[in-house]
Amino acid sequence: MLQKTFSIYPENFDDCRLFIEAGNQHFACWCKDVQTGAVKAFEFFQFDTDEKNTIDSVLGEIRLYSKLMNKGISPEAIIWDTEDAVCVPAAFYRDDLAPQYIDMLMGEAAGTRVLTQPVEDNVIVSRYATAYSNAFNTHFDNNNFTHKFSQVLKKYGNSAQATGGEQANIMHVIFYPSHFIMVAFKNADLQIVRSFSYSTSEDALYNIMQVCNQYNMPVAGTTIIASGLIDTASNLYSTLYGYLDNFSLQEGGEVNFEAPGFSEYPAHYFLPFIYE
């Protein structure tokens, strides 16, 4: 079943850059103005996949309901949001071992492709189903594939150093309907970037506190900033706010949302999708 959660559009789509994020159960599409960088449009789709509901059929169905995918704009980037990804320190990375990094941690998987991306002093090694890329190649001409983790590190790595300095512990938690992505910095050094599944607020709280414990980042001394699809009226928010001492929602900062429909929602819903 396909569900369209957000559909925010401008009066015109002139001079737009299109971005698409593709996950196992969601697609997000957004447009930015070429000149100003303002966010002009946003769509978010949720779906289930099974043997009868393949990614190719899902993408085909989404194109029926997506205004952004039907504007004749080639995506500037297609961002994979998959669990099968690992961050390897560049000093220990080897090209010939890239597939083994994933296989050792996630198990072997047939019909997949490996993607490697250097980010600062690390290399993001990820894999995605060949059917995913084939489906996009069917619908779009220019496909620049990247992984969500690489975008997250570029987005939050610099801010962690600039905001917290060398003695700060900072954790960013990006929420989706059934999973969240965590990136944590201890004394401005990257500790973990990982995707966690969750079904209850207690699941999310447990994983956050467990990571703090594993990496010796005391909860009371760690700034935890949430963004994405977390509502202040939800049990998820009240649970995290109640148990985490320095918990807050990410603020919009300098991001310019051009379409009037954005004002109906808090900025933290959209911030994890906005890159340079």
VEXDOFI-113225 format. One record per residue (C-alpha): residue number from 1; residue in three letters; x, y, z. Coordinates in steps of 0.5 Angstrom, whole numbers, m for minus. Last residue first. Layout:
REM VEXDOFI-113225
[atom NUM; 'ALA'; [X; Y; Z]]
...
This chain:
REM VEXDOFI-113225
[atom 276; 'GLU'; [48; 43; 0]]
[atom 275; 'TYR'; [44; 39; 4]]
[atom 274; 'ILE'; [37; 39; 6]]
[atom 273; 'PHE'; [33; 32; 8]]
[atom 272; 'PRO'; [35; 32; 15]]
[atom 271; 'LEU'; [32; 39; 16]]
[atom 270; 'PHE'; [25; 37; 13]]
[atom 269; 'TYR'; [21; 35; 20]]
[atom 268; 'HIS'; [26; 40; 24]]
[atom 267; 'ALA'; [22; 46; 21]]
[atom 266; 'PRO'; [16; 45; 24]]
[atom 265; 'TYR'; [10; 44; 20]]
[atom 264; 'GLU'; [4; 49; 17]]
[atom 263; 'SER'; [10; 54; 15]]
[atom 262; 'PHE'; [12; 49; 9]]
[atom 261; 'GLY'; [6; 50; 5]]
[atom 260; 'PRO'; [8; 57; 4]]
[atom 259; 'ALA'; [13; 55; m1]]
[atom 258; 'GLU'; [20; 58; 0]]
[atom 257; 'PHE'; [23; 54; 6]]
[atom 256; 'ASN'; [30; 58; 7]]
[atom 255; 'VAL'; [35; 54; 11]]
[atom 254; 'GLU'; [39; 59; 16]]
[atom 253; 'GLY'; [37; 56; 22]]
[atom 252; 'GLY'; [32; 51; 22]]
[atom 251; 'GLU'; [32; 49; 29]]
[atom 250; 'GLN'; [34; 41; 31]]
[atom 249; 'LEU'; [30; 39; 37]]
[atom 248; 'SER'; [32; 38; 44]]
[atom 247; 'PHE'; [35; 33; 49]]
[atom 246; 'ASN'; [40; 35; 54]]
[atom 245; 'ASP'; [38; 31; 60]]
[atom 244; 'LEU'; [35; 25; 56]]
[atom 243; 'TYR'; [29; 21; 60]]
[atom 242; 'GLY'; [23; 26; 60]]
[atom 241; 'TYR'; [25; 29; 53]]
[atom 240; 'LEU'; [26; 22; 50]]
[atom 239; 'THR'; [19; 19; 53]]
[atom 238; 'SER'; [15; 26; 51]]
[atom 237; 'TYR'; [18; 26; 44]]
[atom 236; 'LEU'; [16; 18; 43]]
[atom 235; 'ASN'; [10; 19; 46]]
[atom 234; 'SER'; [8; 24; 41]]
[atom 233; 'ALA'; [5; 31; 41]]
[atom 232; 'THR'; [12; 34; 40]]
[atom 231; 'ASP'; [12; 30; 33]]
[atom 230; 'ILE'; [18; 26; 31]]
[atom 229; 'LEU'; [19; 25; 23]]
[atom 228; 'GLY'; [26; 28; 22]]
[atom 227; 'SER'; [30; 32; 27]]
[atom 226; 'ALA'; [33; 30; 34]]
[atom 225; 'ILE'; [39; 33; 38]]
[atom 224; 'ILE'; [42; 30; 44]]
[atom 223; 'THR'; [47; 34; 47]]
[atom 222; 'THR'; [51; 29; 52]]
[atom 221; 'GLY'; [54; 30; 59]]
[atom 220; 'ALA'; [48; 28; 63]]
[atom 219; 'VAL'; [47; 22; 58]]
[atom 218; 'PRO'; [55; 20; 60]]
[atom 217; 'MET'; [59; 19; 53]]
[atom 216; 'ASN'; [63; 13; 55]]
[atom 215; 'TYR'; [62; 10; 48]]
[atom 214; 'GLN'; [58; 3; 50]]
[atom 213; 'ASN'; [54; 7; 55]]
[atom 212; 'CYS'; [52; 13; 50]]
[atom 211; 'VAL'; [50; 8; 45]]
[atom 210; 'GLN'; [46; 4; 50]]
[atom 209; 'MET'; [42; 10; 52]]
[atom 208; 'ILE'; [40; 12; 45]]
[atom 207; 'ASN'; [38; 4; 43]]
[atom 206; 'TYR'; [34; 4; 50]]
[atom 205; 'LEU'; [31; 11; 48]]
[atom 204; 'ALA'; [29; 9; 41]]
[atom 203; 'ASP'; [26; 2; 43]]
[atom 202; 'GLU'; [22; 5; 49]]
[atom 201; 'SER'; [19; 10; 44]]
[atom 200; 'THR'; [16; 3; 41]]
[atom 199; 'SER'; [17; 0; 34]]
[atom 198; 'TYR'; [24; 1; 33]]
[atom 197; 'SER'; [30; 0; 27]]
[atom 196; 'PHE'; [36; 3; 28]]
[atom 195; 'SER'; [41; 6; 23]]
[atom 194; 'ARG'; [48; 7; 24]]
[atom 193; 'VAL'; [54; 13; 25]]
[atom 192; 'ILE'; [58; 12; 31]]
[atom 191; 'GLN'; [64; 15; 34]]
[atom 190; 'LEU'; [66; 21; 30]]
[atom 189; 'ASP'; [71; 25; 34]]
[atom 188; 'ALA'; [69; 32; 36]]
[atom 187; 'ASN'; [70; 30; 44]]
[atom 186; 'LYS'; [65; 25; 43]]
[atom 185; 'PHE'; [61; 25; 36]]
[atom 184; 'ALA'; [55; 21; 35]]
[atom 183; 'VAL'; [51; 20; 29]]
[atom 182; 'MET'; [44; 16; 29]]
[atom 181; 'ILE'; [39; 14; 24]]
[atom 180; 'PHE'; [32; 12; 26]]
[atom 179; 'HIS'; [27; 7; 24]]
[atom 178; 'SER'; [20; 6; 23]]
[atom 177; 'PRO'; [17; 12; 22]]
[atom 176; 'TYR'; [23; 16; 20]]
[atom 175; 'PHE'; [27; 20; 26]]
[atom 174; 'ILE'; [34; 23; 25]]
[atom 173; 'VAL'; [38; 23; 32]]
[atom 172; 'HIS'; [44; 27; 32]]
[atom 171; 'MET'; [49; 26; 38]]
[atom 170; 'ILE'; [54; 31; 41]]
[atom 169; 'ASN'; [59; 30; 46]]
[atom 168; 'ALA'; [63; 36; 47]]
[atom 167; 'GLN'; [71; 37; 49]]
[atom 166; 'GLU'; [74; 39; 42]]
[atom 165; 'GLY'; [69; 44; 40]]
[atom 164; 'GLY'; [61; 44; 41]]
[atom 163; 'THR'; [58; 48; 36]]
[atom 162; 'ALA'; [64; 48; 30]]
[atom 161; 'GLN'; [66; 41; 31]]
[atom 160; 'ALA'; [59; 38; 31]]
[atom 159; 'SER'; [57; 43; 26]]
[atom 158; 'ASN'; [63; 40; 21]]
[atom 157; 'GLY'; [61; 33; 22]]
[atom 156; 'TYR'; [53; 34; 22]]
[atom 155; 'LYS'; [52; 35; 14]]
[atom 154; 'LYS'; [58; 32; 11]]
[atom 153; 'LEU'; [57; 26; 16]]
[atom 152; 'VAL'; [49; 26; 15]]
[atom 151; 'GLN'; [51; 26; 7]]
[atom 150; 'SER'; [55; 20; 7]]
[atom 149; 'PHE'; [51; 16; 12]]
[atom 148; 'LYS'; [45; 17; 7]]
[atom 147; 'HIS'; [49; 14; 1]]
[atom 146; 'THR'; [50; 16; m6]]
[atom 145; 'PHE'; [48; 15; m13]]
[atom 144; 'ASN'; [48; 20; m19]]
[atom 143; 'ASN'; [43; 18; m24]]
[atom 142; 'ASN'; [43; 21; m30]]
[atom 141; 'ASP'; [37; 18; m35]]
[atom 140; 'PHE'; [31; 17; m30]]
[atom 139; 'HIS'; [26; 12; m30]]
[atom 138; 'THR'; [29; 5; m32]]
[atom 137; 'ASN'; [35; 7; m29]]
[atom 136; 'PHE'; [32; 8; m23]]
[atom 135; 'ALA'; [29; 1; m23]]
[atom 134; 'ASN'; [36; m2; m25]]
[atom 133; 'SER'; [39; 2; m19]]
[atom 132; 'TYR'; [34; m1; m14]]
[atom 131; 'ALA'; [34; m8; m17]]
[atom 130; 'THR'; [41; m8; m16]]
[atom 129; 'ALA'; [40; m8; m9]]
[atom 128; 'TYR'; [44; m4; m5]]
[atom 127; 'ARG'; [51; m4; m1]]
[atom 126; 'SER'; [55; 1; 3]]
[atom 125; 'VAL'; [62; 3; 5]]
[atom 124; 'ILE'; [62; 10; 8]]
[atom 123; 'VAL'; [70; 11; 8]]
[atom 122; 'ASN'; [73; 16; 13]]
[atom 121; 'ASP'; [78; 21; 15]]
[atom 120; 'GLU'; [73; 27; 11]]
[atom 119; 'VAL'; [68; 23; 7]]
[atom 118; 'PRO'; [70; 18; 2]]
[atom 117; 'GLN'; [65; 14; m1]]
[atom 116; 'THR'; [64; 7; m3]]
[atom 115; 'LEU'; [58; 3; m6]]
[atom 114; 'VAL'; [57; m4; m7]]
[atom 113; 'ARG'; [52; m7; m11]]
[atom 112; 'THR'; [47; m13; m9]]
[atom 111; 'GLY'; [44; m19; m12]]
[atom 110; 'ALA'; [46; m24; m7]]
[atom 109; 'ALA'; [47; m22; 0]]
[atom 108; 'GLU'; [52; m24; 5]]
[atom 107; 'GLY'; [52; m22; 12]]
[atom 106; 'MET'; [51; m16; 15]]
[atom 105; 'LEU'; [57; m14; 19]]
[atom 104; 'MET'; [62; m19; 16]]
[atom 103; 'ASP'; [59; m18; 9]]
[atom 102; 'ILE'; [59; m11; 9]]
[atom 101; 'TYR'; [67; m10; 11]]
[atom 100; 'GLN'; [68; m16; 6]]
[atom 99; 'PRO'; [65; m12; 0]]
[atom 98; 'ALA'; [70; m7; 1]]
[atom 97; 'LEU'; [76; m11; 2]]
[atom 96; 'ASP'; [79; m10; m5]]
[atom 95; 'ASP'; [79; m2; m4]]
[atom 94; 'ARG'; [82; m2; 3]]
[atom 93; 'TYR'; [80; 2; 9]]
[atom 92; 'PHE'; [84; 2; 15]]
[atom 91; 'ALA'; [87; 9; 15]]
[atom 90; 'ALA'; [81; 11; 12]]
[atom 89; 'PRO'; [77; 9; 18]]
[atom 88; 'VAL'; [71; 5; 16]]
[atom 87; 'CYS'; [64; 7; 16]]
[atom 86; 'VAL'; [59; 1; 15]]
[atom 85; 'ALA'; [53; 1; 11]]
[atom 84; 'ASP'; [47; m4; 10]]
[atom 83; 'GLU'; [42; m1; 14]]
[atom 82; 'THR'; [39; 3; 7]]
[atom 81; 'ASP'; [38; 10; 6]]
[atom 80; 'TRP'; [40; 11; m1]]
[atom 79; 'ILE'; [41; 18; m4]]
[atom 78; 'ILE'; [39; 19; m11]]
[atom 77; 'ALA'; [43; 26; m13]]
[atom 76; 'GLU'; [42; 31; m18]]
[atom 75; 'PRO'; [36; 28; m20]]
[atom 74; 'SER'; [34; 29; m28]]
[atom 73; 'ILE'; [28; 34; m28]]
[atom 72; 'GLY'; [23; 32; m33]]
[atom 71; 'LYS'; [17; 35; m28]]
[atom 70; 'ASN'; [14; 28; m27]]
[atom 69; 'MET'; [19; 26; m21]]
[atom 68; 'LEU'; [17; 33; m18]]
[atom 67; 'LYS'; [9; 32; m19]]
[atom 66; 'SER'; [9; 25; m16]]
[atom 65; 'TYR'; [3; 21; m16]]
[atom 64; 'LEU'; [4; 17; m22]]
[atom 63; 'ARG'; [11; 17; m21]]
[atom 62; 'ILE'; [10; 13; m14]]
[atom 61; 'GLU'; [7; 8; m18]]
[atom 60; 'GLY'; [13; 6; m22]]
[atom 59; 'LEU'; [17; 7; m16]]
[atom 58; 'VAL'; [13; 2; m13]]
[atom 57; 'SER'; [13; m3; m19]]
[atom 56; 'ASP'; [20; m3; m19]]
[atom 55; 'ILE'; [21; m4; m12]]
[atom 54; 'THR'; [17; m10; m12]]
[atom 53; 'ASN'; [10; m11; m9]]
[atom 52; 'LYS'; [8; m18; m11]]
[atom 51; 'GLU'; [14; m21; m7]]
[atom 50; 'ASP'; [14; m16; m2]]
[atom 49; 'THR'; [15; m8; m1]]
[atom 48; 'ASP'; [11; m4; 4]]
[atom 47; 'PHE'; [10; 4; 2]]
[atom 46; 'GLN'; [11; 11; 5]]
[atom 45; 'PHE'; [12; 17; 1]]
[atom 44; 'PHE'; [14; 24; 2]]
[atom 43; 'GLU'; [14; 30; m2]]
[atom 42; 'PHE'; [18; 37; m2]]
[atom 41; 'ALA'; [18; 43; m6]]
[atom 40; 'LYS'; [21; 50; m6]]
[atom 39; 'VAL'; [27; 49; m1]]
[atom 38; 'ALA'; [31; 55; m2]]
[atom 37; 'GLY'; [38; 55; m5]]
[atom 36; 'THR'; [38; 62; m8]]
[atom 35; 'GLN'; [40; 61; m15]]
[atom 34; 'VAL'; [39; 53; m17]]
[atom 33; 'ASP'; [32; 53; m13]]
[atom 32; 'LYS'; [32; 47; m9]]
[atom 31; 'CYS'; [27; 41; m10]]
[atom 30; 'TRP'; [25; 35; m6]]
[atom 29; 'CYS'; [23; 28; m6]]
[atom 28; 'ALA'; [23; 23; m1]]
[atom 27; 'PHE'; [21; 15; m2]]
[atom 26; 'HIS'; [20; 11; 4]]
[atom 25; 'GLN'; [20; 3; 6]]
[atom 24; 'ASN'; [26; 0; 4]]
[atom 23; 'GLY'; [29; 7; 3]]
[atom 22; 'ALA'; [30; 12; m3]]
[atom 21; 'GLU'; [32; 19; m2]]
[atom 20; 'ILE'; [31; 24; m9]]
[atom 19; 'PHE'; [34; 30; m10]]
[atom 18; 'LEU'; [31; 35; m16]]
[atom 17; 'ARG'; [35; 42; m17]]
[atom 16; 'CYS'; [30; 47; m19]]
[atom 15; 'ASP'; [30; 53; m24]]
[atom 14; 'ASP'; [23; 54; m25]]
[atom 13; 'PHE'; [18; 50; m21]]
[atom 12; 'ASN'; [12; 55; m20]]
[atom 11; 'GLU'; [7; 56; m15]]
[atom 10; 'PRO'; [11; 52; m10]]
[atom 9; 'TYR'; [9; 45; m8]]
[atom 8; 'ILE'; [8; 41; m1]]
[atom 7; 'SER'; [6; 34; m1]]
[atom 6; 'PHE'; [7; 30; 5]]
[atom 5; 'THR'; [5; 24; 7]]
[atom 4; 'LYS'; [3; 20; 1]]
[atom 3; 'GLN'; [1; 13; 2]]
[atom 2; 'LEU'; [3; 7; m2]]
[atom 1; 'MET'; [0; 0; 0]]
